[in-house]
Amino acid sequence: MKPRFFAILSCVLIVYSAISLYIGWNGWLLLSALFPESGPWLYAVLLAVAAYGYIIGRAAYNTPLKPIAEGFKIIGSYWFAILQYGVLILPLADALALLLKALGADRSVYLTGVGLAALLTFILIMLRGSFNAWSPVIRSYDVSVPKQAGELKQLRIAMASDLHLGNMVGKRHLERLVAAMERIKPDLILLPGDILDDDIEPYVRKEMGAVLGKLKAPLGVYAVTGNHEYIGRKVPEFVAAMDGIGIRVLMDEAVLVADSFYLIGRKDKASAGFGSEPRQPIAALLSPLDRALPLIMLDHQPADLIQAAHDGIDLSVSGHTHRGQMMPNHLITRRMFALDWGYKRIQGLHAIVSSGFGTWGPPIRIGSRSEVVQINVQFQ
């Protein structure tokens, strides 16, 4: 497998480098047109830092160069957004420039004019994407479950997935989450996975638990693991850290809440690939439960919604998809999952998938929004 892995990795790096060079070449054309005295060497170094910053940062993160590595990761994360929209914007800009040149337009028009227009488009995308990432909204859904839930007639749930706490998303954005939860005033708070952005170290070092621990609800705060908790390979430490601030992480287990309904929390499906025990089927988790009571499930990835409906889950909450985070990636997530964002009724199941509260990679959202989900449940 190693030769095949390195062959694939080499191909990916070659393509990645070629695209980065293409974007850099376009940038140099505009820069040299605006500032003819500019030297190419400094520009080349800055381009290399941006293009390979994330890779360098990850490689150096667990070394004495960690403070510098964090900066490289942040720069490299923003480059991912430039890379994606460079692929979409620059071919069109280059085609327009070539057409104007063929029609006899002046260099200041086909090179400088088109280049500045492309640069302005990039800037507007980054500004709008940053606003969407750091300005969360509250989305509300009303669902009705045809079961009795003890003395409960209704239940207000607040759900936030994909916090991705780490080097990029930290205390300031967490305070926004706490503020949103306080506006909702939920009976129950659910966090369906990817609370961490891989490594638990920034979460601990930056004392994010002091803010995350402010999340309170009368019926409790519950979470499950996402794929990024397993990528970080510190799941036991993560579970202990959450327990220390009053958040219970459900690891393929169910709890009866207020003698009224069951919460079923699944380990992420990525668990089997990171040396952990494979997660149990939904039916196995439900077998000892009283199915006359409402069944609410947390499953980070919305990959088993059809099975959940078949097994009798009443309400499922998920995240993972980010709704693609940066359009047109949502066209991919839409094809990957039966539901990649929003609400869908599948037989007796109410399925809700959030676009997430934090971000992976660049804190940029285009065609998606940082969100907290409010679910108003009526029991009958």
C-alpha positions in Angstrom: 0.0 0.0 0.0 2.9 2.4 0.7 4.1 2.8 -2.9 0.5 3.3 -4.0 -0.1 5.9 -1.2 3.1 7.8 -2.1 2.2 7.7 -5.8 -1.3 9.2 -5.1 0.2 11.8 -2.7 2.8 12.8 -5.3 0.1 13.3 -7.9 -2.0 15.4 -5.6 1.0 17.6 -4.7 1.9 18.0 -8.4 -1.6 19.1 -9.2 -1.8 21.3 -6.1 1.6 22.9 -7.0 0.6 23.5 -10.6 -2.6 25.3 -9.6 -0.8 27.4 -7.0 1.8 28.4 -9.6 -1.0 29.3 -12.0 -2.6 31.6 -9.3 0.8 33.0 -8.4 1.6 33.7 -12.0 -1.6 35.7 -12.4 -0.8 37.6 -9.3 2.7 38.4 -10.6 1.3 39.7 -13.9 -0.9 42.2 -12.0 1.8 43.2 -9.5 4.4 43.8 -12.1 2.0 45.8 -14.2 1.1 48.0 -11.2 4.7 48.2 -9.8 7.2 47.6 -12.6 10.1 47.9 -10.2 9.0 44.9 -8.1 11.4 42.1 -7.6 10.2 38.5 -8.2 12.1 36.8 -5.4 10.3 38.2 -2.4 7.0 37.5 -4.2 8.1 33.9 -4.9 8.9 33.4 -1.2 5.6 34.8 0.0 3.7 32.7 -2.6 5.5 29.6 -1.3 4.7 30.4 2.3 1.0 30.8 1.4 0.8 27.8 -0.8 2.6 25.4 1.5 2.0 27.1 4.8 -0.6 24.6 6.0 1.6 21.6 5.2 4.7 23.2 6.9 2.6 24.1 9.9 1.2 20.6 10.3 4.7 19.1 10.0 6.3 21.5 12.5 3.4 21.6 15.0 4.8 19.1 17.5 8.3 20.6 17.5 9.8 23.6 19.4 8.7 25.7 16.4 5.0 25.4 17.4 4.3 29.2 17.7 5.6 29.7 14.2 3.9 26.6 12.9 0.5 28.0 14.1 1.1 31.1 12.0 1.9 29.0 9.0 -1.3 26.9 9.4 -3.4 30.0 9.6 -1.8 31.5 6.4 -2.2 28.2 4.7 -5.8 27.8 5.7 -6.7 31.1 4.0 -4.8 29.9 0.9 -7.2 27.0 0.5 -10.0 29.6 -0.1 -7.8 31.5 -2.6 -7.0 28.2 -4.3 -10.6 27.2 -4.7 -11.9 30.6 -6.0 -8.7 31.1 -8.1 -9.7 28.0 -10.0 -13.1 29.5 -10.6 -12.3 33.1 -11.2 -8.9 33.3 -13.0 -9.6 31.1 -16.1 -12.6 33.4 -16.8 -10.4 36.5 -16.2 -7.6 35.2 -18.4 -10.1 34.3 -21.2 -11.5 37.8 -21.0 -8.1 39.4 -21.1 -7.1 37.4 -24.1 -10.3 38.3 -25.9 -9.7 42.0 -25.2 -6.1 41.8 -26.3 -7.2 40.2 -29.6 -9.7 43.0 -30.1 -6.9 45.5 -29.8 -7.5 46.8 -26.3 -4.8 48.6 -24.5 -2.6 46.7 -22.0 -4.0 48.9 -19.2 -7.4 47.4 -20.0 -6.8 43.7 -20.7 -4.1 43.3 -18.1 -4.5 45.9 -15.3 -8.2 46.4 -15.6 -9.2 42.8 -15.7 -6.6 41.9 -13.1 -7.9 44.5 -10.6 -11.5 43.3 -11.3 -10.4 39.8 -10.4 -8.6 41.0 -7.3 -11.7 43.0 -6.2 -13.8 39.8 -6.7 -11.4 37.9 -4.4 -11.6 40.6 -1.8 -15.4 40.7 -1.8 -15.6 36.9 -1.5 -13.2 36.9 1.4 -15.1 39.7 3.2 -18.5 38.1 2.7 -17.2 34.6 3.5 -15.6 35.9 6.7 -18.8 37.6 7.8 -20.8 34.4 7.1 -18.3 32.4 9.2 -18.1 34.7 12.2 -21.7 35.9 12.4 -23.9 32.9 13.4 -27.6 32.8 12.9 -30.2 30.8 14.7 -32.3 28.4 12.5 -35.5 27.0 13.9 -37.4 23.8 13.1 -40.7 22.6 14.4 -41.3 18.8 14.6 -44.0 16.6 16.0 -43.3 13.2 17.5 -46.4 11.0 17.9 -45.4 9.6 21.2 -45.9 10.4 24.9 -42.9 11.6 26.7 -43.8 11.3 30.4 -44.9 14.6 31.7 -43.3 16.5 28.8 -45.6 18.0 26.2 -42.8 19.9 24.4 -39.1 20.1 24.3 -36.8 22.9 23.1 -33.5 21.7 21.9 -30.5 23.8 20.9 -27.9 22.1 18.7 -24.5 23.2 17.4 -22.3 20.9 15.4 -18.7 21.2 14.1 -17.3 23.8 16.4 -13.7 22.9 15.3 -12.1 24.4 18.3 -8.4 24.9 17.7 -5.9 27.4 16.3 -8.5 29.2 14.1 -11.8 28.9 16.1 -11.4 29.9 19.7 -12.9 31.7 22.7 -14.3 34.7 20.8 -16.4 32.5 18.6 -17.3 30.3 21.5 -18.7 33.4 23.3 -21.0 33.8 20.3 -22.2 30.3 20.8 -22.9 30.8 24.5 -24.8 34.0 23.6 -26.9 32.2 21.0 -27.7 29.4 23.5 -28.8 32.0 26.1 -31.2 33.6 23.6 -32.7 30.2 22.8 -33.1 29.2 26.5 -33.1 25.5 25.6 -34.3 22.6 27.7 -31.5 20.4 26.2 -28.2 21.2 24.4 -26.8 18.8 21.8 -23.3 18.9 20.2 -23.1 16.3 17.5 -19.4 16.0 16.9 -16.3 17.7 15.7 -16.1 19.9 18.8 -12.3 19.8 18.3 -10.3 20.6 15.2 -8.1 17.5 15.4 -5.7 18.3 18.2 -6.9 18.8 21.8 -3.7 20.8 22.7 -4.9 24.3 21.6 -8.2 23.7 23.3 -6.4 23.0 26.6 -3.7 25.6 26.2 -6.1 28.4 25.4 -8.4 27.3 28.2 -11.5 27.1 25.9 -13.2 24.9 28.4 -13.8 27.9 30.6 -16.1 29.3 27.9 -17.5 26.0 26.6 -18.5 25.1 30.2 -20.9 28.0 30.2 -23.3 26.0 28.1 -26.1 24.9 30.5 -29.5 23.5 30.1 -32.0 22.0 32.6 -32.0 18.6 31.0 -28.2 18.6 30.3 -25.6 19.1 27.6 -24.7 16.0 25.5 -22.2 15.4 22.7 -20.8 12.7 20.5 -17.5 12.3 18.7 -16.9 13.4 15.2 -14.3 12.3 12.7 -11.9 15.1 13.8 -11.8 13.8 17.4 -10.5 10.6 16.0 -8.1 12.3 13.6 -6.6 13.9 16.7 -6.2 10.5 18.3 -7.0 11.8 21.8 -10.6 10.6 22.2 -10.2 9.5 25.9 -8.6 12.9 26.7 -11.4 14.7 24.9 -14.1 12.7 26.7 -12.5 13.5 30.1 -12.2 17.2 29.2 -15.9 17.4 28.3 -16.9 15.5 31.4 -14.9 18.0 33.5 -17.1 20.9 32.3 -20.4 19.0 32.5 -20.8 17.8 28.9 -21.5 14.1 28.6 -20.1 12.4 25.5 -22.2 9.4 24.5 -20.1 6.7 23.0 -22.5 4.2 21.4 -24.8 4.5 24.4 -28.3 5.6 25.3 -29.5 7.5 28.3 -33.1 8.0 29.6 -33.6 11.8 30.2 -36.2 12.9 32.7 -38.0 9.5 32.5 -39.4 11.0 29.2 -37.2 10.2 26.2 -34.0 8.5 25.1 -30.9 10.1 23.8 -28.9 7.8 21.7 -25.3 8.9 20.9 -23.2 7.1 18.2 -19.5 7.1 17.9 -18.5 8.6 14.6 -18.2 6.1 11.7 -14.5 7.1 11.4 -13.8 5.4 14.7 -13.0 2.0 13.1 -10.3 3.6 10.9 -8.3 5.0 13.9 -7.7 2.0 16.0 -11.0 2.2 17.9 -13.7 -0.4 18.2 -16.2 -0.2 15.3 -19.4 1.5 16.3 -22.5 -0.6 16.9 -25.5 -0.7 14.6 -28.4 1.5 15.5 -30.6 -1.6 16.1 -28.2 -2.9 18.7 -28.3 0.4 20.6 -32.1 0.4 20.5 -32.6 -3.3 21.5 -32.8 -2.7 25.3 -34.8 0.5 25.1 -38.6 1.1 25.5 -39.5 2.1 22.0 -42.8 3.6 23.2 -40.8 6.6 24.4 -39.3 9.1 21.9 -35.9 8.2 20.5 -33.6 11.1 19.7 -30.2 10.3 18.1 -26.9 12.2 17.7 -24.8 10.9 14.8 -22.1 13.2 13.5 -22.3 12.2 9.9 -25.7 12.0 8.2 -24.7 8.8 6.5 -27.3 6.4 8.1 -30.5 8.3 7.9 -32.4 5.7 5.9 -31.3 3.0 8.4 -32.3 5.3 11.3 -35.7 5.7 9.8 -36.1 2.0 9.3 -35.0 1.3 12.9 -37.6 3.7 14.4 -35.5 6.8 15.4 -37.9 9.7 15.8 -35.4 12.6 15.6 -31.8 12.6 14.4 -29.3 15.5 14.5 -26.1 15.6 12.6 -23.5 17.9 11.1 -20.2 17.1 9.3 -21.1 18.4 5.9 -20.7 22.2 6.6 -23.0 22.4 3.5 -19.8 22.3 1.5 -18.7 25.5 3.5 -17.6 27.2 0.3 -19.9 27.0 -2.8 -20.0 25.2 -5.2 -18.9 22.4 -2.8 -22.5 22.0 -1.7 -23.1 20.3 -5.1 -20.8 17.5 -3.9 -22.2 17.1 -0.4 -25.7 17.1 -1.8 -24.8 14.0 -3.8 -23.0 12.3 -1.0 -25.8 12.3 1.6 -29.6 11.8 1.6 -29.7 15.1 3.4 -26.6 17.4 3.6 -28.3 20.4 5.2 -31.6 21.4 6.7 -34.7 19.3 7.4 -36.1 16.2 5.8 -38.8 13.8 6.8 -37.9 10.2 6.0 -40.8 7.9 6.9 -41.3 8.5 10.6 -37.9 10.1 11.1 -37.3 13.9 11.5 -33.7 14.4 10.2 -31.9 17.7 10.8 -28.4 18.4 9.5 -26.6 21.6 10.5 -24.1 23.4 8.4 -22.0 23.8 11.6 -20.9 26.5 13.9 -17.2 26.6 13.2 -15.1 26.0 10.1 -12.5 23.7 8.9 -9.5 25.3 7.1 -10.2 28.9 6.2 -12.8 30.7 8.3 -14.7 31.4 5.1 -18.3 30.5 4.3 -19.8 31.1 0.9 -23.3 29.7 0.3 -23.4 28.5 3.9 -23.6 30.2 7.3 -22.3 29.6 10.8 -25.5 28.5 12.6 -27.1 27.3 15.9 -30.1 25.1 15.4 -33.3 25.4 17.6 -35.6 22.4 17.4 -39.1 22.8 18.9 -40.4 19.3 19.6 -44.1 18.6 20.3 -45.0 15.3 21.8 -48.5 13.8 21.2 
